[in-house]
């Protein structure tokens, strides 16, 4: 990743130096616009060459492969992300009429700890990342990331 940053910076310095050298020696507006058109056309042509050609696509794939391998090698296991061994899960909880959660806000529920509300399915509408002040109503289906005790607590 560091190599790409260095190469990207070196490329930007080269482009800036070329533009400065090209435009400081311009005499008259006509030559200014001609040089500008040539530079913009050249950049566009290189972009098209890289994006649309098989050679360019292979080059991009060749650059991405080691980066993705490094990212995936350093990524934690799925079980570690989702705390599977600690009884955590993504669950769908339906709020029924006797639940103590009715009338509470998302902030009230998440303040109890060990629970995160990811979304609310309410009467055909789905609220992703609900506002912290959103009130829970009867019939809501909550998509939560929590341990089983917390899910049971919001259902009671």
N, C-alpha and C positions, 0 to 999 in steps of 0.2 A: 504494500500500500504506500509506503514511504517513497518507493521508486517512482510510482505514478505521480505523486505530489511534486517531486523534484522535477520530473520530466514535464509535467504540466506547467510548473513555474518557469522552467527554461524556455518552453514554447511560448509562453506569454511574453517573456522578456524579448524573445526574438521578434515576435509580431510587433510589439511596441517599438522596438528599435527600427524595424523596417518602415513602419508608418512614419516615425519621426524623420528618418533619413529621406523618405520619399516625399514628404510634404514640406519639409523646410527648404528644399531646393526648387520649389514650384514658382514659376514666373507667369502670373496670369491665372484667371479663374478657369479657363478652358482646360489647361493642363492639370489643374487640381482635380476637376471632376473626372477627367479621363483616367488619371492614376487611381482615384477612389473607385471608379467602376472596375478597373482591372483587379484591384485588391479584393473587392467584394465578390466579383465573379470568380476569382481564384479560390477564395475561401468556400464559396458555395459549391464550386466544382469538386474540391477535395471532400467536402461533406457528402456530396452525392456519391462519389467514388467509394467512400468508406461504407456508407449506409446501404447502398443498393447492390454493390458487387459481391460476388461470392468470395473473392479474395479479401475484401474488407470485412465481410462477415466472419470469415475464418480468423482474421487477425483479431477482431473483437472477442471472439470465442477463446482464442489463444490467450488473450490478456485476462479474460474473466475466470478461466479455469483455476489458475493458482490462487486467485483472490477468494473464490468461492470455497475452494478446498481448505484454505486457512480459516475462513469464517466458520465453516461447518466443523472443522477439527476443534476449534476453540469453543464451540457452542455447548452448553450444558445438555445433559440428557433430558428428554421430555419429562421423565419422572421427577427430576430435580426442579424443573420449571413449575410443574403443577402440584408438587408436594404430595404425590400419590401415597408415599409411605406414611404420611402424616394424616391420612384420612381426609384429604382435601379433594374436591371434585367440582366440576361445572355441573350444576343441577338446574332443573326447571321446577319451580315451586308455585303451585296454584293457591292463591289466597282465598280462603272460604269465609263464610259469614261469622264464624266464631273466633277467627284469628285476632290476636292482640295487635297485629301489625296494621290493621285497618286504621287509617287516619294518621299514621306516622309518616314522616318524610323519609326520603332516601337517606338523608344525613342522620336522622335518628336511628335508623336500622344499622347503618354502617358504623356508627359511633359505638355500638355494642361490641364491636370487634369481631375478628375472624370471619368477616363476610364482605363481599364486594358485589354490588348490583351492577351487572353488565347491560341489562336491558329489561324493558317492561313490555309485555304483550297485553294490550288493553283494547278490547272490543274491536278487533280487526286492525288496529293501529299499533305499530311497533315503535317504541321509543328507545333508540340506541343511546347509550351514555346519558341516562336521564338526569335532569337537573337535580341538584342536591335538595332543592325545596319541593320537588315533586311528591305529592301525597299518594300513598298506597290506598287503593279502593278494592272493594270486594269484587272478585272475579279476575283480578290481575294475575298474570302469569309472569313470575320474576325469573329471569335468567341470572343465576348467581354463581359466584366462585367462592366457595366456603367449605368449612368442614361440616360433617354431618350433624353435629350438635347444634351448630348455628342455623342450619336449614330447618331442623326440627323446631328450634326456638321461634323462628319467624312464622312457622305454620301454626303453632299452638295459640 
